[in-house]
């Protein structure tokens, strides 16, 4: 086995590929080896493997086990009460080697709220995880699953609405503690300047803090505990190679990893991204509700807000907002390089409409000397552990040409079905030097906001099916040929290949077959996932179609 360190601008990844196995021909069914099968490694084999990864093999014990009498131990009333009080916070899950923030995919196998005498099993959780600290750990894990035909999963922080990090009978590469960071001087024909090189386990809040301490800022997400590299890309290839993927080296792989979905082409060990000089930033919050006012007036204000979004994004600002039948909340609006007057001007149409209808509201606008200070002040930790999602990218043309129809759909979703609507508003139309510079679905370039629909998790499939069959179609019929952000979407999306990947799917599949011809990497709705199915009649084991 030979290793090459990965380093890239906007993507540094360590990839391992299964080059010695030809792509499967479809001639017969083949399933991954499952606990209890004769092919499953024995205790001595697991121990030997543990030795090769420096004793970092972790046997999964569901964190909910303290709330049950089970083979994992007795019910602990005090520990259970503490866990229940913290269950819906990301911090409860991000340091676990197995617990994911997607309850649908755990099948209630060890639900801490179901009582001490209910079942507590692994369910879809990985059987073991390797607490990877290096590309060698990742390479050895991939070699082990290839040798024994075991399902592989990849896990970072636990943010996983699509269930990609879960898998019955699997061995997981856990990248959470691969979190080194450094500022580097990057030099290529595409970019020369300061860049941030970080391990796959670095969380969003930590990357912002690190670049801030160096007078810089990097592009990231609003959720503080989201993984920047592993959460967006996932790459070491299936042969044991560790490849460098950049716009100049392994260009096809670089392109695929830049928007083509996680858990598909390899395991990311590190990521290098462009940084920018830190900048003064203005942030704002705005909340109002229909309490005590005509509901039509409330929705007219919401309509004005939606109509203002193209102007807001054209100004280089970003907004995250939540809409329900009971309230509207902008939390927050963020404008790098803008001052209080700029922010007030962008909010003014909505504020004028609120005053017109005499609707009370709460507004705060604050100027900060840096982006990081605004981020810390206005981005509170989110409770994200009990949601089922669907989503649709809303194009600028819909707001300009048929905003009333969009408003009617949002009103039906909230008033009639009780859906919480989140709007992630930003402009990425000029995010790359060339339109085909990455594999993100081109629909992103036309979008004004990502409309995310959320319901609470129920222990059956009713709400999941309603998302697919009732809720999302209200937006889909307004955006024919449209798309969705593949990490906050409907995991049952029938036409996911076009909705998540646009016209890039066929090329992405060719690249997957090149770097993962042994099909080591599988994830729900990922490129190539339709070649496999989870056989629920056989414990959820992964089998070829």
PyMOL commands that set and color helices and strands:
alter all, ss='L'
color gray80, all
select helices_A, chain A and resi 43-52+63-67+77-86+90-92+103-106+135-148+204-213+251-257+295-314+340-356+371-378+396-416+442-446+462-476+496-515+529-531+536-538
alter helices_A, ss='H'
color red, helices_A
select strands_A, chain A and resi 57-59+128-131+151-155+170-174+181-187+192-199+216-218+270-277+281-288+318-323+328-336+361-368+387-395+420-425+447-456+532-535+541-544
alter strands_A, ss='S'
color yellow, strands_A
deselect
rebuild
show_as cartoon
